Amino acid sequence: MEKRNYKFVKPAASLILGATVLIGSLATSESVDAASSKYQVSNSKLVVKKTGKTVKGYKQFNSKLYKDGKLYTGLKGGIYYKNGKKGTAKYKGVYYSKGKAFTGVKSNTYYKNGKVATGWYGKDSAHIYYVKGKPFTGIGANTGRYFKNGKLSTGWYGDGAKRSYYVKGKAFTGISEKTGRYFVKGKLNVGLALYNGKLFNGEKLNTGVIQYNNVWYKDSTIANGKITTPDGKEINVVDGVEKNFALSIMHTNDTHAHLDNAAKRTTAIKNIRAKNPDALLLDAGDVFSGTLYFNEFRGQADLKLMNLMGYDAMTFGNHEFDLGSSPEGHQALADFIKGANFPFISANVNFSADARFTGLFTDLISSEPEKGKIYNGIVKVINGEKVGIFGLTTEETVDIASPGSIAFENYITEAEKAVKAFEGQGVDKVIALSHIGYDDNAAVDNDLTLAATVKGIDVIVGGHSHTELKKPVIVDQDSNKQKKDPTVIVQAYQYSDFLGTLDVEFDTKGTVVKSDGELIALKTLTDDPEAVAILKPYSDKVAEVNSKAIGAVAKSALENPRKDNSATDKISVRSNETALGNIITDGMLSKAKTKNKDVIMALQNGGGIRAGIDAGEITVGEVITVLPFGNTLATMTLTGADLKLGFETSFKEYPAESGGFLHVSGAKVEFDSSKPVGQRVVSIKYKDASGNYIAIQDGENYTVATNAFTAKGGDGYDIFAKAYAEGRVTDLGLSDWENLAEQLTSLKEINPTTEGRIVDIAK
């Protein structure tokens, strides 16, 4: 038989009772309605009605929780009870409300799950931040935000270095609507800073011009156009960045009263200014002397046209001082200056000893130059940039002109002073307007030496050497052959044949970074009507004088040859005997003998012979153009040794040109160019009354004719200057050009020849 397991079940009543007993002793709680009459409260205890026994365990009765018959205080199922009811109170560090661990605010304290908490609570305007249960005032540890009474707040908070300004809880960066002050992360801004495209200097918007992060600002915005920097420099900026400065220059030199093409020069200048009205117009000297325009009008015709052309400045050439030995002295120069609509500049010429220039001469650099006044230099403001211009005149002027009491100082020393003076005025773009020659004798002065020696000169607009620089010359090595900032040199030949142009670009430090230029040939241009009208009364007078015949005819041209810049083997009036030089000195000798029968020879400096004479009938105008300086005839008493020293000076530059080269009449001179300077004279012989040539004796005295300029030591003839100082010179007061006209007229027909009066035996 199969074995089975059986389970016995109690009767239902017993099961229920047992369950009741079981629940009463083991269940966590049971809710019992008082109406059920199973339990009752007796003596504050919950008991079983029938038995009076205390109800064990947890029992809900009449909406109250009992434990072991007593009203329960404590936690049950996460609910807090107090005296049997869901309570509101702190219990074991936790705050309960109606039995539950409280989340919310009670008595201005924030709880989360019954515990004092840190965090946000509430909505909208009641959204509050609490720290350890209290509405927080201070700076959030993690966020850095500012709270006041639990709300993100606006205002100052903190002490000392920690004091900051907050807006809606955040350390404020921006501009206060009330005060306009600028904050950065809660602090008032210190120094320069940008915000929303505006520049602040400290807490306020910047005022004035200032540079920040290599950008220029005017007040609070990025600058554009012309501004003046805090150090007084005027600059041009685009979107706050200083742009390279472009400067245009027009230039002339050694025009020597050649006004027949002045109307064409005016056209060229007007054409350029139509495109570039800020282009400078400068003249490097020697406006005086050279044609009938000067002889007749002493520079006034040139001046009227220069005023029309609108020159910005002119320096003095040596020929501006040609009239110093005339009875009226430098009055023509003083009148020329007074009538000019532009200033004159020369840093190394001192006019103070000549009363004619009192009130005209100021020994300084001027930023506000007046027209018709003389300065060392001037400052021009062009498109917001300061440009310094100073002048220099060759120190040789004391030898090759007649400056009288006007003094000439060292060009290097005075140039350095001028550059320093410009720097003191915040000028870093400097032009030297010079009349010292491009590559003349470096022992005296020239532009190449100036450029290599004096720092800070950017451009040299030159004259004196009549050099045709078709393109600008760049000097970028100093006198020690070391790299230097570039200096640009230009020169426009002579006689107003060209108008020179130069365009230079400077970087922001004032250094030349680009240059270009050319010489505009004026002969191809049309005449400017306004200039023609101004010139007409002068040209009519010149034509009248020029056309007057003197009664002589040249069978062929009497040439006045010059070498070009490089050749040394060509004939030149400044290094060789010429037919014209012979005729001039013959006339001088003939005229001098009428005043002093003891005169044995005549001398004429080649630099004083300025033009030739065309073939055909000779006019007064041609003669004056040959000898335009108004010199007079003079005689000198010299020893044979003096004469020898004089001719050594004449030959010292040979085969190069020298304005002091002497043409002779009544003598023959031999020299040896292979010998050292000072030892070249081989023999000097003069022609006696019988036509014989007699050697000069060192210890004998001789009477020699020359022009007053040479007799006073012009062209460096110190031995003649000594004779003049000792009273051995007599000025006969006879006009040199009139003597020449008389000589030509006496010949009637001229067949130009040379006669071997001056011979180099080395050839």
Buried (B, 14 or more C-beta within 10 A) or exposed (E): EEEEEEEEEEEEEEEEEEEBEEBBEEBEBBEBEEEEEBBBBEEEBBBBEEEEEBBBBBBBBBEBBBBEBBBBBEBBEEBBBBEBBBBBEBBEEBBBBEBBBBBEBEEEBBBBEBBBBBEEBBEEEEEBBBBEBBBBBEBBEEEBBBBBEBBBBBEEBBEEEEEBBBBEBBBBBBBBEEEEBBBBEBBBBEEBBBBEEBBBBBBBBBEEBBBBEEBBBBBBEBBBEEBBBEEEBBBBBEEBBBEEBBBBBBBBBBBBBBBBBBBBBBBBBBBBBEEBEEBBBBBBBBBBBBBBBBBBBBBBBBBBBBBBBBBBBBBBBBBBBBBBBBEEBBEBBBBBBBBBBBBBBBBBBBBEEBEBBEEBBBEEBBBEBEEBBBBBBBBBEBBBBBBBBBBBBBBBBBBBBBBBBBBBBEBBEBBBBBBEBBBEBBBBBBBBBBBBBBBBBEEBBBBBBBBBBBBBBBBBBBBBBBBBBEEBBEBBBBEEEEEBBBBBBBBBBBBBBBBBBBBBBBEBEBBBBEBEBBBBEBEEBEBBEBBBEBBEEBBEBBEEBBEEEBEBBBEEBBBBBBBEEEEEEBBBBBBBBBBBBBBBBBBBBBBBBEBEEEBBBBBBBBBBBBBBBBEEEBBBBBBBBBBBBBBBBBBBBBBBBBBBBBBBBBBBBBBBBBBBBBBBBBBBBBBBBEBEEEEBBBBBBBBEEEEEEBEBEEEEEBBBBBBBBBBBBBBBBEBBBBBBEEEBBBBBEBBBBBBBBBBBBEBEEBEBEBEEBBBBEEE
